[in-house]
Amino acid sequence: MKTATVLSLRVEPELRQAAEKLLREGESLSSFVEESIRVGVVRRRTQSEFVVRGLAAREEAKRTGEYFAAEDVHRELKAMLVAAKEKVRGKAKPGR
């Protein structure tokens, strides 16, 4: 696949200097900008998909009349988070 050029970008000198100071060993400003674009694309896709799922859930709740209290959802999510953290800790222990 051929590559394409992203437009030239004018920024304040301070922003360029700040970005250059953060470059990792062997990293170019161009690769930093490319990675930033990739991360931004993924983040925006994820946000859009989240909104679509939320709207679909709202419509399903309207259709079925089944709603859940925020406190119950938070409690369940917290329990899932605790379980996931415990699982990670268990894998990190030597001999397991």
Helices and strands as residue ranges (DSSP letters): H 13-21, H 29-64, H 70-92
